[in-house]
Amino acid sequence: MKHANKLVMVLMAVALVLSSATAIYAGGEAESADNYPSGNLDFVAPGGAGGGWDLTIRTAAKVLKDTGLVEVPMPVRNNPGAGGSVHLASLQEMKGEARTITVYSPPLLLTKLAGTTKLGHEDVTPLARLIADYAVFVVSADSPYNTMADVMDALKANVKSVKVGGISSAGSMDHLQFLIMAKAAGVKNINQIDYVSFDDSAVAQVLGGHIDLFSTGLSEVAGLIESGDLKALGQTAPRRVGTGIVAEIPTCIEQGINETFVNWRGLFGPPEMPEYAVQYWRDTLKELVATPEWTAAKEQNGWDDAYMDAPEFAEFLDKANSDFEAILKEIGMIK
């Protein structure tokens, strides 16, 4: 009997040790403000390699490491699918966890509004808005389209004549940013424009002639524009941005399309992220955006500063969600 009791006590002790180790690894109650972050962090891009989310979170991780602001490992992984909805669903299984940091942008709002998922910005923990990127509309170097007017004229003649592609789902950002420009240009029946969604970058699709135009983020294709593989027809900033050949891309406004589209990007934690972790990231990201290394990264990628601390960011998300809902109703994407 004594041996049995000792065995039970040993097993209970082992279970306690394992439970504590798991809690520390998973960012549970054993981890606190005193030892956070401990162990590897989990940085996740909810899209494919080479996309805007991927570039943003990898750049953030690199600058955090290079500046010494975060000293623990920050490996970055990709969890793509359904315009970020696959990873958003995964985050719900990490409720209360402190280790996972992810990046999102307008599709966090748009996929729910479009009915792709029931999850939205209320189901993550905002940490900080970091940057603003802008949309660009690119075609292959040998495309017959040379300006946004060429594309819009073709659509006005036949709304099915231009096949548009993007990496967000239908009704989400890459789709919406093009529809907003088409509506402003006077194209009718914009809900009939052919749009194809890809999980990964659609560069190969436009280069191969499978789509006519790629609607994407400016930073995602800047290198291919500079190399001459892609031809940029227009971008959605209120003014020309970037340097070199990117700065030569005319705005849609310059071409008579009186509209802009801003693609903000920010970092988030899982739902119900512990307050000590939220405060750590609020403080750390505030320091990040003030570093010369981050300034250099913004210049290199053609990003504008759009920093917002978590409370202001949360209010911004509520308003942006209402604004997008109104736009989608106006163009007939939702009732």
N, C-alpha and C positions, 0 to 999 in steps of 0.2 A: 504493500500500500504506500509505504514511504517512497519507494522507487517510482511508483506511478505519479505521486504528487510532485516529485522532483522533475519528472519528465514533462508534466503539464506546465510547471513553472518555467522550465527551459524553453518550451515551445512558445509560451506567452512572451518571454523575453525576446526571442528571435522575431516573433511577429511584430513586437513593438519597435525593434530596430529597423525591420524592413519597412514598416509603416512610416517611420520617421524619415528614412532615406527617400522613400517615394514622395513624401510630402515636400521635402527639400527640393528634390528634382523637379517636381511638378509645380513648384511655386505655391505650395499649400501653407498651412498654418505654422509649420516649423521654420519657414522662411519669414524674415521680418525686415523692418527698416534698417536694422543693425547689420544685416549680412546680405542684403539685396543689392545687386544681383549676384547670385552664386551659381556656379556651373555654367554650362552653355546656355545662351539665349537662343531663341528660335525665330529668326527673321523670315517672313514669308511674303513672296509676291503672288497674289491670287491670279496671275496671268502667266503666259508663256515667257520663256527666255527671250530677251531682246526687246520686250515691250516697255511701255512707259512705267508701269508699276515695277517691273524688274529693275529698270535703270534707276528709278528713284530710291528704292530700298537698298540696292547694292551701293549706291553712292552714299547714302546716309550711313550705312554700316562702315564703309571705308573711312569716311571722314571722322566718325566717332572713334574708330580705332586709331587712325593716324594722329588725332589730336590728344589721345589719351583720355578722352571723356568717359569712355567705357573700356574697361580692362579685361573683361571676360570675353571668350570667343562668341562671335555673332555670325555663325554660318547662315547663308541665305539659301532657301529652297523655293521651288515653284510649285504651286498647287492650282493649276488653271482649270477653267471650265465654266461655261454658262455666264460669261461676263463677270466673273468673280463670285458668282453665287455658290459654286461648289465649295470654295474655301470659307465663305460666310457660314454655310451649314456646318462645316468642320469646327468653326470657332464656337458654335453653340455647345459642343461637347467639351469645351475647355473653360466653361463658366467658372469664374473665380480664380483662374490660373494667372500667373504673373510673368511667365517666361516668354510668351509668344507676342511678337510685335509684327503688325502687318500694315500694308499701305493700301489706301483706297482713294478714289476720286469720284466724280459724278455718277458712275455706274452703281455705286453703293445705294444711291437714291433711285436711279432710273430703272434698275432691274425689278425693284419692287413695284414701282408705278406701272411698269409695262406688264406686270403679272408673271414675270419669269420666276419669282420667288416671293414668299410671304415675309422674308426677312429684310430688314433695312438698317438705317443708321441708329435706330433705337436698340439694336441687338449687338452693338459693339461699344467699346469705351473710347471716346475721342481723347487723343493725347496732345496733338498739335497739328495745325495746318502749316505746311512748309513752303510750298512753291506754287506758282501758276505757270502752266504751259499753255500753248495755244494749238488749235487744230491747223493742219495743212492738208491740202488736197493735191495728191500727186498722181502722175500717169507715167507710163513707160516713155523712155527717151524718144521713141519713134511714133508716139501717139499723134493722131491728127489734131488733138486738142492742145492749144497753146495758151489759152486764157480761161478764166472762169466764165467769161461771156460765151466762149465757144461751147462749153458744156451746157450752160443754161439755155442757149439757143437751140441746141439739139433736143433738150428735154421739152422745151416749149413746142417744138415741131412734133415730137413723139416721146411721150413720157417713159416709154419702155426702151428708148434707144441707148441709154447709158446704164451699164451695170456697175453699181457701187459696192465696194467691199470694205470691211472693217473687222476689228477683233472684238468688238463688243456685240452683244446680242441685239436683235431687232428691237427698236424702241429705246435703246440705250445710247451711250455717248457718241460713238463714231457715226451711228445712224442719225441721231438727232442733230448733231452739229451740221451735217450736210443738209438735212431737211430744213433747218432754220435758214441757211443761206439760200436754198432753192426757193423757199417761200418769199424771202425778202427780194429775190430776183424776179418774182412774178410768175414762177412756174405753177401751173394749175395741177390739181389732183396729185399732190406730192406723196400721198399715201400709196400711190401706185408705182412709185419709183422702185426698181429692182435693187434690193440690198441683200448681200450675202455675208453672213457672219462666219469668222474663222477663229478657232481657239488660239492659234499662234499668229505671228505676223503674216500679213497678206502680201508682203513684198514679192514673193515668188509668184503669187497669183496674178498680180498686175504686170510683172515682167513677162510672164508666160502668156499674157493675153486672155486669161480666164475671166478677169474683171477689167473694166475700162478705167476705173478710178479708185484709188485707195484713200479713204478718209481716216486720218490718224493724228497722232501728236507730232508736233514739229521736231521735238528732240529725238523721236524714235527713228526718223529717216534723214536726219541732217547729213550724216556721212554719205548716204547714197545720193543725196541731192548734190553734194559737193563733188562726188566722183563722176556725176553725169549719168548715172544709171537710171535715175528717176528725174522727172521734170516736175517742178512745183508750179502749180497754177495760181495758188493764192493761199493766204493764211488769215486766221480769224482774230488777230490782235488788233487793238485800236490804233496801233502804230507799227512800223517795221521794227523787228526785234532781232537779236543775235548779232553775229559778226560775220565777215566774209560774204560768201555767196548766199548764206541764209538771210542776211540783212538786205539782200536784193530782191527777196520774194515780196511781191506786192500784196498789200492787204486786200481783203474783199471790199472794204470800204472804198479804197482807191479805184476799184473796178465797178463802182456804181451799186454795190450790194451793201446797203446801209445796216449792217449787223456785225456783231462780234460774238465770240464764244470763248469763254475762259475755262480751262481745264485745271482746276486746283487739285493738289495732291497732299494728303496728310497721313499721319501715322495713328494707328489704333491698337488697342489691346482687346482681349476677349471680353465678353459681357461680364459685369461684376468684378472687374479686375481689382485686386486689393488696393486700398487707398495709398499705402506706402509705395507701391509700385507706380501708381498714377503720379504721385508727387515727384518720385524720382525722375520719371520721364519728362514731366513738365519742366523741372529744373534743368535737366540735361539737354533737352531739345532747345530750350531758350539759350543755353550757352552755345550749342551747335551752330545756330543761325548767325551768331555773332563772330564766328571764326573766319579768318581769311581763307582757310581751306574750303569752307562752304561757299564763300563768295566766288572763289575761283571755279568751283564745280557748277554754280549757277551760270556763270559766264560761258563756260565750256559747253553747257547743254542748252543754252538759250532760254533758261528759266527766269521768270520774274520772282521777286520776293513776295511771299503772300503769308508770312508767319502770323499765326493766331494761337494764343494759349488755349488750353482745353475749354474753359468756360465760354469764352467768346466763340470758339470753334463750334461748340454744341449749339449755340444760338444761331450761328450762321447756317448750320446744317438744317435746322428746322425751317428757316426762311427759304433756303435754296430748294428744299423739298416742295414747299408750297409753290414757288416760282416754276419749277419744272412741271408740276402737276398742271398748272395753268397752260403752259406751252403745249404739253402733250394733248390736252383737251382741245386746244385751238387747232392743232393739225390733225385731229381725228384719231390719235393713237389710243386714247382712252375716253370713256364717256363720263 
